[in-house]
Amino acid sequence: MSEQAVETQELDRYECRACGYIYQPEKGDDSNDIPPGTPFAELPITWRCPVCAAKKNAFANVGPQGTASGFKENLGYGLGVNQLTPTQKNILIFGALALAFLFFLSLYGLQ
């Protein structure tokens, strides 16, 4: 089971707390000649953020892509909305806004 935890840790994305750049292991870093598939833990200690040149310790683990954001303890709250991925949340929010706009426009059809 510990091997599985190590595997998922390698696939985690890391976000620069200074500028918001996200290091994705499956893409690597072309500007610093880091090949795709290189886990964050295997980056050299001299590696810096390609956007703002922040050190490696300025990055925070944000988990794998496509997972629900937030603390795992809080995912059970919020009527299930906390378990949605960021893409699903965007669809829910902007879909509701589009529907509200259509309802608003339909009021012009009333006599």
N, CA, C and O atoms as CSV, one atom per row, in Angstrom:
chain,resi,resn,atom,element,x,y,z
A,1,MET,N,N,0.822,-1.191,0.000
A,1,MET,CA,C,0.000,0.000,0.000
A,1,MET,C,C,0.867,1.256,0.000
A,1,MET,O,O,0.474,2.270,-0.578
A,2,SER,N,N,2.026,1.211,0.631
A,2,SER,CA,C,2.885,2.384,0.658
A,2,SER,C,C,3.444,2.689,-0.731
A,2,SER,O,O,3.703,3.850,-1.045
A,3,GLU,N,N,3.638,1.648,-1.581
A,3,GLU,CA,C,4.097,1.891,-2.940
A,3,GLU,C,C,3.057,2.680,-3.729
A,3,GLU,O,O,3.407,3.547,-4.530
A,4,GLN,N,N,1.787,2.381,-3.502
A,4,GLN,CA,C,0.730,3.098,-4.198
A,4,GLN,C,C,0.717,4.569,-3.765
A,4,GLN,O,O,0.500,5.453,-4.595
A,5,ALA,N,N,0.941,4.832,-2.504
A,5,ALA,CA,C,0.974,6.211,-2.016
A,5,ALA,C,C,2.126,6.974,-2.666
A,5,ALA,O,O,1.988,8.154,-2.987
A,6,VAL,N,N,3.265,6.299,-2.863
A,6,VAL,CA,C,4.403,6.944,-3.497
A,6,VAL,C,C,4.079,7.243,-4.957
A,6,VAL,O,O,4.442,8.305,-5.463
A,7,GLU,N,N,3.397,6.314,-5.647
A,7,GLU,CA,C,3.045,6.534,-7.041
A,7,GLU,C,C,2.135,7.746,-7.201
A,7,GLU,O,O,2.374,8.576,-8.079
A,8,THR,N,N,1.104,7.868,-6.380
A,8,THR,CA,C,0.195,8.994,-6.509
A,8,THR,C,C,0.896,10.288,-6.120
A,8,THR,O,O,0.569,11.344,-6.662
A,9,GLN,N,N,1.851,10.235,-5.195
A,9,GLN,CA,C,2.595,11.426,-4.799
A,9,GLN,C,C,3.393,11.955,-5.990
A,9,GLN,O,O,3.521,13.168,-6.155
A,10,GLU,N,N,3.935,11.050,-6.829
A,10,GLU,CA,C,4.729,11.471,-7.971
A,10,GLU,C,C,3.877,12.178,-9.022
A,10,GLU,O,O,4.385,13.028,-9.754
A,11,LEU,N,N,2.607,11.844,-9.105
A,11,LEU,CA,C,1.743,12.437,-10.107
A,11,LEU,C,C,1.137,13.759,-9.662
A,11,LEU,O,O,0.461,14.427,-10.445
A,12,ASP,N,N,1.373,14.140,-8.417
A,12,ASP,CA,C,0.801,15.379,-7.898
A,12,ASP,C,C,1.405,16.587,-8.587
A,12,ASP,O,O,2.581,16.598,-8.951
A,13,ARG,N,N,0.576,17.601,-8.757
A,13,ARG,CA,C,1.020,18.874,-9.314
A,13,ARG,C,C,1.451,19.776,-8.156
A,13,ARG,O,O,0.963,19.634,-7.035
A,14,TYR,N,N,2.349,20.685,-8.432
A,14,TYR,CA,C,2.839,21.617,-7.416
A,14,TYR,C,C,2.670,23.032,-7.932
A,14,TYR,O,O,3.025,23.338,-9.070
A,15,GLU,N,N,2.117,23.903,-7.070
A,15,GLU,CA,C,1.837,25.284,-7.452
A,15,GLU,C,C,2.798,26.229,-6.754
A,15,GLU,O,O,3.051,26.101,-5.556
A,16,CYS,N,N,3.328,27.176,-7.506
A,16,CYS,CA,C,4.205,28.204,-6.943
A,16,CYS,C,C,3.334,29.164,-6.140
A,16,CYS,O,O,2.372,29.731,-6.658
A,17,ARG,N,N,3.684,29.335,-4.880
A,17,ARG,CA,C,2.899,30.231,-4.023
A,17,ARG,C,C,3.168,31.694,-4.334
A,17,ARG,O,O,2.412,32.562,-3.898
A,18,ALA,N,N,4.221,31.985,-5.075
A,18,ALA,CA,C,4.541,33.369,-5.406
A,18,ALA,C,C,3.776,33.863,-6.640
A,18,ALA,O,O,3.270,34.985,-6.645
A,19,CYS,N,N,3.690,33.023,-7.696
A,19,CYS,CA,C,3.095,33.507,-8.946
A,19,CYS,C,C,1.926,32.665,-9.448
A,19,CYS,O,O,1.191,33.109,-10.330
A,20,GLY,N,N,1.736,31.462,-8.909
A,20,GLY,CA,C,0.625,30.624,-9.337
A,20,GLY,C,C,0.969,29.632,-10.439
A,20,GLY,O,O,0.089,28.897,-10.888
A,21,TYR,N,N,2.216,29.587,-10.888
A,21,TYR,CA,C,2.629,28.608,-11.896
A,21,TYR,C,C,2.448,27.206,-11.324
A,21,TYR,O,O,2.766,26.961,-10.161
A,22,ILE,N,N,1.937,26.287,-12.140
A,22,ILE,CA,C,1.731,24.911,-11.691
A,22,ILE,C,C,2.672,23.996,-12.458
A,22,ILE,O,O,2.612,23.911,-13.684
A,23,TYR,N,N,3.552,23.303,-11.714
A,23,TYR,CA,C,4.435,22.302,-12.317
A,23,TYR,C,C,3.652,21.015,-12.475
A,23,TYR,O,O,3.143,20.469,-11.496
A,24,GLN,N,N,3.552,20.524,-13.711
A,24,GLN,CA,C,2.852,19.286,-13.999
A,24,GLN,C,C,3.873,18.252,-14.449
A,24,GLN,O,O,4.493,18.419,-15.499
A,25,PRO,N,N,4.061,17.171,-13.663
A,25,PRO,CA,C,5.093,16.185,-13.992
A,25,PRO,C,C,4.937,15.570,-15.383
A,25,PRO,O,O,5.932,15.269,-16.041
A,26,GLU,N,N,3.693,15.381,-15.834
A,26,GLU,CA,C,3.511,14.761,-17.150
A,26,GLU,C,C,3.936,15.675,-18.300
A,26,GLU,O,O,4.141,15.199,-19.416
A,27,LYS,N,N,4.072,16.980,-18.046
A,27,LYS,CA,C,4.518,17.921,-19.081
A,27,LYS,C,C,5.983,18.292,-18.936
A,27,LYS,O,O,6.630,18.634,-19.925
A,28,GLY,N,N,6.523,18.230,-17.714
A,28,GLY,CA,C,7.897,18.634,-17.487
A,28,GLY,C,C,8.049,20.143,-17.527
A,28,GLY,O,O,7.090,20.874,-17.278
A,29,ASP,N,N,9.247,20.612,-17.838
A,29,ASP,CA,C,9.540,22.050,-17.908
A,29,ASP,C,C,10.527,22.277,-19.044
A,29,ASP,O,O,11.725,22.039,-18.891
A,30,ASP,N,N,10.020,22.736,-20.181
A,30,ASP,CA,C,10.860,22.942,-21.363
A,30,ASP,C,C,11.921,24.016,-21.149
A,30,ASP,O,O,13.040,23.890,-21.646
A,31,SER,N,N,11.578,25.069,-20.413
A,31,SER,CA,C,12.517,26.177,-20.248
A,31,SER,C,C,13.736,25.795,-19.411
A,31,SER,O,O,14.787,26.423,-19.535
A,32,ASN,N,N,13.613,24.785,-18.570
A,32,ASN,CA,C,14.744,24.328,-17.748
A,32,ASN,C,C,15.227,22.938,-18.147
A,32,ASN,O,O,15.947,22.291,-17.387
A,33,ASP,N,N,14.837,22.474,-19.334
A,33,ASP,CA,C,15.236,21.163,-19.865
A,33,ASP,C,C,14.888,20.009,-18.931
A,33,ASP,O,O,15.686,19.089,-18.752
A,34,ILE,N,N,13.696,20.059,-18.335
A,34,ILE,CA,C,13.187,18.960,-17.505
A,34,ILE,C,C,12.260,18.129,-18.389
A,34,ILE,O,O,11.240,18.638,-18.854
A,35,PRO,N,N,12.594,16.856,-18.632
A,35,PRO,CA,C,11.774,16.046,-19.538
A,35,PRO,C,C,10.414,15.701,-18.930
A,35,PRO,O,O,10.271,15.658,-17.708
A,36,PRO,N,N,9.415,15.457,-19.783
A,36,PRO,CA,C,8.099,15.032,-19.280
A,36,PRO,C,C,8.218,13.739,-18.478
A,36,PRO,O,O,9.032,12.874,-18.798
A,37,GLY,N,N,7.407,13.617,-17.442
A,37,GLY,CA,C,7.419,12.438,-16.587
A,37,GLY,C,C,8.337,12.563,-15.385
A,37,GLY,O,O,8.473,11.611,-14.617
A,38,THR,N,N,8.971,13.715,-15.205
A,38,THR,CA,C,9.868,13.909,-14.061
A,38,THR,C,C,9.057,14.350,-12.849
A,38,THR,O,O,8.465,15.429,-12.867
A,39,PRO,N,N,9.018,13.526,-11.787
A,39,PRO,CA,C,8.283,13.921,-10.580
A,39,PRO,C,C,8.936,15.133,-9.914
A,39,PRO,O,O,10.134,15.373,-10.063
A,40,PHE,N,N,8.125,15.885,-9.181
A,40,PHE,CA,C,8.620,17.089,-8.518
A,40,PHE,C,C,9.758,16.762,-7.553
A,40,PHE,O,O,10.709,17.534,-7.427
A,41,ALA,N,N,9.664,15.631,-6.879
A,41,ALA,CA,C,10.693,15.252,-5.903
A,41,ALA,C,C,12.045,15.016,-6.564
A,41,ALA,O,O,13.079,15.137,-5.906
A,42,GLU,N,N,12.058,14.683,-7.849
A,42,GLU,CA,C,13.318,14.405,-8.540
A,42,GLU,C,C,13.903,15.627,-9.246
A,42,GLU,O,O,14.950,15.526,-9.884
A,43,LEU,N,N,13.242,16.770,-9.139
A,43,LEU,CA,C,13.809,17.987,-9.725
A,43,LEU,C,C,15.074,18.363,-8.974
A,43,LEU,O,O,15.150,18.155,-7.763
A,44,PRO,N,N,16.067,18.909,-9.658
A,44,PRO,CA,C,17.293,19.298,-8.947
A,44,PRO,C,C,17.014,20.404,-7.931
A,44,PRO,O,O,16.083,21.192,-8.095
A,45,ILE,N,N,17.822,20.450,-6.894
A,45,ILE,CA,C,17.635,21.435,-5.822
A,45,ILE,C,C,17.821,22.856,-6.365
A,45,ILE,O,O,17.314,23.814,-5.783
A,46,THR,N,N,18.536,22.989,-7.465
A,46,THR,CA,C,18.782,24.311,-8.060
A,46,THR,C,C,17.662,24.734,-9.006
A,46,THR,O,O,17.698,25.840,-9.545
A,47,TRP,N,N,16.666,23.871,-9.214
A,47,TRP,CA,C,15.556,24.202,-10.118
A,47,TRP,C,C,14.771,25.374,-9.565
A,47,TRP,O,O,14.544,25.464,-8.358
A,48,ARG,N,N,14.358,26.265,-10.437
A,48,ARG,CA,C,13.583,27.448,-10.053
A,48,ARG,C,C,12.329,27.534,-10.902
A,48,ARG,O,O,12.252,26.955,-11.985
A,49,CYS,N,N,11.345,28.267,-10.390
A,49,CYS,CA,C,10.090,28.488,-11.113
A,49,CYS,C,C,10.411,29.177,-12.438
A,49,CYS,O,O,11.123,30.181,-12.445
A,50,PRO,N,N,9.899,28.658,-13.566
A,50,PRO,CA,C,10.209,29.285,-14.851
A,50,PRO,C,C,9.547,30.648,-15.045
A,50,PRO,O,O,9.915,31.381,-15.963
A,51,VAL,N,N,8.585,30.999,-14.205
A,51,VAL,CA,C,7.891,32.281,-14.352
A,51,VAL,C,C,8.522,33.366,-13.480
A,51,VAL,O,O,8.845,34.452,-13.963
A,52,CYS,N,N,8.695,33.058,-12.177
A,52,CYS,CA,C,9.158,34.100,-11.251
A,52,CYS,C,C,10.499,33.781,-10.585
A,52,CYS,O,O,10.977,34.563,-9.763
A,53,ALA,N,N,11.106,32.650,-10.927
A,53,ALA,CA,C,12.412,32.228,-10.389
A,53,ALA,C,C,12.386,31.948,-8.892
A,53,ALA,O,O,13.411,32.080,-8.224
A,54,ALA,N,N,11.216,31.559,-8.349
A,54,ALA,CA,C,11.136,31.185,-6.934
A,54,ALA,C,C,11.809,29.829,-6.726
A,54,ALA,O,O,11.855,29.002,-7.636
A,55,LYS,N,N,12.323,29.617,-5.531
A,55,LYS,CA,C,12.989,28.363,-5.220
A,55,LYS,C,C,11.989,27.217,-5.132
A,55,LYS,O,O,10.780,27.433,-5.049
A,56,LYS,N,N,12.507,26.016,-5.151
A,56,LYS,CA,C,11.677,24.806,-5.129
A,56,LYS,C,C,10.826,24.713,-3.861
A,56,LYS,O,O,9.725,24.164,-3.901
A,57,ASN,N,N,11.317,25.238,-2.742
A,57,ASN,CA,C,10.558,25.151,-1.489
A,57,ASN,C,C,9.400,26.142,-1.432
A,57,ASN,O,O,8.651,26.157,-0.456
A,58,ALA,N,N,9.241,26.976,-2.472
A,58,ALA,CA,C,8.114,27.912,-2.531
A,58,ALA,C,C,6.886,27.270,-3.168
A,58,ALA,O,O,5.865,27.934,-3.352
A,59,PHE,N,N,6.977,25.986,-3.505
A,59,PHE,CA,C,5.881,25.286,-4.161
A,59,PHE,C,C,5.068,24.485,-3.149
A,59,PHE,O,O,5.614,23.957,-2.179
A,60,ALA,N,N,3.759,24.400,-3.383
A,60,ALA,CA,C,2.851,23.643,-2.522
A,60,ALA,C,C,2.175,22.554,-3.346
A,60,ALA,O,O,1.817,22.774,-4.503
A,61,ASN,N,N,2.007,21.397,-2.755
A,61,ASN,CA,C,1.360,20.268,-3.420
A,61,ASN,C,C,-0.126,20.567,-3.572
A,61,ASN,O,O,-0.813,20.835,-2.586
A,62,VAL,N,N,-0.629,20.518,-4.826
A,62,VAL,CA,C,-2.056,20.752,-5.078
A,62,VAL,C,C,-2.763,19.482,-5.530
A,62,VAL,O,O,-3.938,19.530,-5.896
A,63,GLY,N,N,-2.072,18.352,-5.511
A,63,GLY,CA,C,-2.695,17.077,-5.841
A,63,GLY,C,C,-2.759,16.822,-7.335
A,63,GLY,O,O,-2.359,17.662,-8.141
A,64,PRO,N,N,-3.270,15.645,-7.695
A,64,PRO,CA,C,-3.372,15.308,-9.115
A,64,PRO,C,C,-4.422,16.148,-9.823
A,64,PRO,O,O,-5.337,16.683,-9.197
A,65,GLN,N,N,-4.275,16.253,-11.131
A,65,GLN,CA,C,-5.219,17.027,-11.931
A,65,GLN,C,C,-6.568,16.317,-11.983
A,65,GLN,O,O,-6.629,15.091,-12.081
A,66,GLY,N,N,-7.655,17.098,-11.915
A,66,GLY,CA,C,-8.995,16.548,-12.022
A,66,GLY,C,C,-9.592,16.062,-10.721
A,66,GLY,O,O,-10.655,15.442,-10.730
A,67,THR,N,N,-8.939,16.324,-9.604
A,67,THR,CA,C,-9.498,15.932,-8.313
A,67,THR,C,C,-10.144,17.144,-7.656
A,67,THR,O,O,-9.869,18.287,-8.021
A,68,ALA,N,N,-11.004,16.875,-6.685
A,68,ALA,CA,C,-11.659,17.963,-5.962
A,68,ALA,C,C,-10.617,18.760,-5.185
A,68,ALA,O,O,-9.711,18.192,-4.576
A,69,SER,N,N,-10.760,20.078,-5.216
A,69,SER,CA,C,-9.815,20.923,-4.501
A,69,SER,C,C,-10.283,21.134,-3.073
A,69,SER,O,O,-11.478,21.060,-2.785
A,70,GLY,N,N,-9.352,21.395,-2.191
A,70,GLY,CA,C,-9.681,21.643,-0.794
A,70,GLY,C,C,-9.150,20.539,0.106
A,70,GLY,O,O,-8.574,19.553,-0.354
A,71,PHE,N,N,-9.361,20.733,1.400
A,71,PHE,CA,C,-8.899,19.761,2.381
A,71,PHE,C,C,-9.791,18.528,2.347
A,71,PHE,O,O,-11.009,18.649,2.211
A,72,LYS,N,N,-9.205,17.358,2.468
A,72,LYS,CA,C,-9.970,16.108,2.395
A,72,LYS,C,C,-10.997,16.009,3.514
A,72,LYS,O,O,-12.029,15.360,3.345
A,73,GLU,N,N,-10.733,16.644,4.657
A,73,GLU,CA,C,-11.675,16.595,5.774
A,73,GLU,C,C,-12.949,17.363,5.457
A,73,GLU,O,O,-14.007,17.056,6.008
A,74,ASN,N,N,-12.867,18.354,4.580
A,74,ASN,CA,C,-14.009,19.221,4.291
A,74,ASN,C,C,-14.812,18.804,3.066
A,74,ASN,O,O,-15.816,19.443,2.754
A,75,LEU,N,N,-14.403,17.758,2.368
A,75,LEU,CA,C,-15.071,17.383,1.131
A,75,LEU,C,C,-16.477,16.842,1.354
A,75,LEU,O,O,-17.270,16.807,0.413
A,76,GLY,N,N,-16.808,16.419,2.575
A,76,GLY,CA,C,-18.133,15.879,2.855
A,76,GLY,C,C,-19.182,16.940,3.128
A,76,GLY,O,O,-20.368,16.619,3.206
A,77,TYR,N,N,-18.786,18.181,3.275
A,77,TYR,CA,C,-19.731,19.254,3.578
A,77,TYR,C,C,-20.190,19.948,2.294
A,77,TYR,O,O,-19.668,19.669,1.215
A,78,GLY,N,N,-21.155,20.842,2.410
A,78,GLY,CA,C,-21.573,21.663,1.286
A,78,GLY,C,C,-22.536,20.991,0.334
A,78,GLY,O,O,-22.502,21.282,-0.862
A,79,LEU,N,N,-23.394,20.103,0.811
A,79,LEU,CA,C,-24.398,19.426,-0.008
A,79,LEU,C,C,-23.775,18.703,-1.207
A,79,LEU,O,O,-24.405,18.592,-2.259
A,80,GLY,N,N,-22.554,18.218,-1.054
A,80,GLY,CA,C,-21.884,17.487,-2.117
A,80,GLY,C,C,-21.142,18.341,-3.113
A,80,GLY,O,O,-20.422,17.808,-3.957
A,81,VAL,N,N,-21.294,19.657,-3.045
A,81,VAL,CA,C,-20.631,20.540,-3.997
A,81,VAL,C,C,-19.119,20.535,-3.774
A,81,VAL,O,O,-18.363,20.745,-4.723
A,82,ASN,N,N,-18.671,20.303,-2.563
A,82,ASN,CA,C,-17.238,20.300,-2.278
A,82,ASN,C,C,-16.521,19.131,-2.933
A,82,ASN,O,O,-15.295,19.157,-3.047
A,83,GLN,N,N,-17.249,18.107,-3.365
A,83,GLN,CA,C,-16.619,16.953,-4.000
A,83,GLN,C,C,-16.478,17.130,-5.503
A,83,GLN,O,O,-15.916,16.262,-6.170
A,84,LEU,N,N,-16.973,18.231,-6.050
A,84,LEU,CA,C,-16.868,18.484,-7.480
A,84,LEU,C,C,-15.462,18.930,-7.848
A,84,LEU,O,O,-14.783,19.591,-7.062
A,85,THR,N,N,-15.033,18.566,-9.042
A,85,THR,CA,C,-13.742,19.045,-9.534
A,85,THR,C,C,-13.891,20.501,-9.951
A,85,THR,O,O,-15.015,20.971,-10.125
A,86,PRO,N,N,-12.799,21.222,-10.115
A,86,PRO,CA,C,-12.904,22.620,-10.547
A,86,PRO,C,C,-13.666,22.790,-11.866
A,86,PRO,O,O,-14.403,23.763,-12.022
A,87,THR,N,N,-13.505,21.879,-12.798
A,87,THR,CA,C,-14.234,21.963,-14.068
A,87,THR,C,C,-15.728,21.809,-13.843
A,87,THR,O,O,-16.522,22.545,-14.428
A,88,GLN,N,N,-16.119,20.857,-12.999
A,88,GLN,CA,C,-17.537,20.655,-12.711
A,88,GLN,C,C,-18.129,21.871,-11.999
A,88,GLN,O,O,-19.276,22.242,-12.250
A,89,LYS,N,N,-17.354,22.486,-11.117
A,89,LYS,CA,C,-17.835,23.686,-10.429
A,89,LYS,C,C,-18.049,24.829,-11.417
A,89,LYS,O,O,-19.031,25.564,-11.312
A,90,ASN,N,N,-17.136,24.980,-12.375
A,90,ASN,CA,C,-17.292,26.029,-13.385
A,90,ASN,C,C,-18.545,25.809,-14.219
A,90,ASN,O,O,-19.277,26.756,-14.506
A,91,ILE,N,N,-18.794,24.561,-14.608
A,91,ILE,CA,C,-19.992,24.257,-15.397
A,91,ILE,C,C,-21.243,24.568,-14.584
A,91,ILE,O,O,-22.198,25.136,-15.114
A,92,LEU,N,N,-21.249,24.208,-13.319
A,92,LEU,CA,C,-22.402,24.467,-12.461
A,92,LEU,C,C,-22.649,25.971,-12.302
A,92,LEU,O,O,-23.784,26.430,-12.427
A,93,ILE,N,N,-21.603,26.727,-12.029
A,93,ILE,CA,C,-21.742,28.162,-11.800
A,93,ILE,C,C,-22.169,28.891,-13.068
A,93,ILE,O,O,-23.156,29.628,-13.065
A,94,PHE,N,N,-21.419,28.683,-14.156
A,94,PHE,CA,C,-21.717,29.425,-15.378
A,94,PHE,C,C,-22.979,28.910,-16.064
A,94,PHE,O,O,-23.657,29.670,-16.756
A,95,GLY,N,N,-23.301,27.637,-15.884
A,95,GLY,CA,C,-24.568,27.121,-16.398
A,95,GLY,C,C,-25.748,27.757,-15.686
A,95,GLY,O,O,-26.744,28.103,-16.321
A,96,ALA,N,N,-25.643,27.915,-14.363
A,96,ALA,CA,C,-26.712,28.560,-13.604
A,96,ALA,C,C,-26.841,30.027,-13.996
A,96,ALA,O,O,-27.955,30.544,-14.081
A,97,LEU,N,N,-25.726,30.705,-14.236
A,97,LEU,CA,C,-25.783,32.102,-14.677
A,97,LEU,C,C,-26.431,32.220,-16.054
A,97,LEU,O,O,-27.233,33.126,-16.280
A,98,ALA,N,N,-26.097,31.320,-16.971
A,98,ALA,CA,C,-26.704,31.346,-18.308
A,98,ALA,C,C,-28.205,31.071,-18.232
A,98,ALA,O,O,-28.992,31.709,-18.932
A,99,LEU,N,N,-28.598,30.130,-17.389
A,99,LEU,CA,C,-30.016,29.825,-17.221
A,99,LEU,C,C,-30.766,31.016,-16.628
A,99,LEU,O,O,-31.869,31.336,-17.071
A,100,ALA,N,N,-30.183,31.665,-15.642
A,100,ALA,CA,C,-30.811,32.851,-15.044
A,100,ALA,C,C,-30.941,33.965,-16.080
A,100,ALA,O,O,-31.947,34.674,-16.104
A,101,PHE,N,N,-29.939,34.121,-16.926
A,101,PHE,CA,C,-30.001,35.143,-17.971
A,101,PHE,C,C,-31.112,34.828,-18.975
A,101,PHE,O,O,-31.831,35.726,-19.411
A,102,LEU,N,N,-31.251,33.543,-19.340
A,102,LEU,CA,C,-32.325,33.160,-20.253
A,102,LEU,C,C,-33.699,33.401,-19.630
A,102,LEU,O,O,-34.617,33.857,-20.311
A,103,PHE,N,N,-33.844,33.097,-18.346
A,103,PHE,CA,C,-35.110,33.380,-17.667
A,103,PHE,C,C,-35.395,34.882,-17.652
A,103,PHE,O,O,-36.535,35.306,-17.840
A,104,PHE,N,N,-34.361,35.675,-17.430
A,104,PHE,CA,C,-34.528,37.120,-17.429
A,104,PHE,C,C,-34.984,37.614,-18.801
A,104,PHE,O,O,-35.879,38.454,-18.897
A,105,LEU,N,N,-34.363,37.087,-19.864
A,105,LEU,CA,C,-34.764,37.481,-21.210
A,105,LEU,C,C,-36.181,37.023,-21.537
A,105,LEU,O,O,-36.883,37.692,-22.296
A,106,SER,N,N,-36.611,35.902,-20.980
A,106,SER,CA,C,-37.951,35.412,-21.253
A,106,SER,C,C,-39.026,36.325,-20.667
A,106,SER,O,O,-40.178,36.267,-21.097
A,107,LEU,N,N,-38.678,37.153,-19.710
A,107,LEU,CA,C,-39.635,38.091,-19.136
A,107,LEU,C,C,-40.077,39.127,-20.158
A,107,LEU,O,O,-41.172,39.678,-20.047
A,108,TYR,N,N,-39.234,39.400,-21.154
A,108,TYR,CA,C,-39.624,40.345,-22.192
A,108,TYR,C,C,-40.759,39.803,-23.068
A,108,TYR,O,O,-41.468,40.576,-23.712
A,109,GLY,N,N,-40.929,38.493,-23.091
A,109,GLY,CA,C,-41.991,37.891,-23.872
A,109,GLY,C,C,-43.361,37.987,-23.220
A,109,GLY,O,O,-44.372,37.724,-23.871
A,110,LEU,N,N,-43.412,38.359,-21.947
A,110,LEU,CA,C,-44.693,38.487,-21.261
A,110,LEU,C,C,-45.388,39.773,-21.686
A,110,LEU,O,O,-44.733,40.797,-21.877
A,111,GLN,N,N,-46.662,39.729,-21.829
A,111,GLN,CA,C,-47.438,40.919,-22.228
A,111,GLN,C,C,-48.100,41.550,-21.034
A,111,GLN,O,O,-48.793,42.558,-21.173
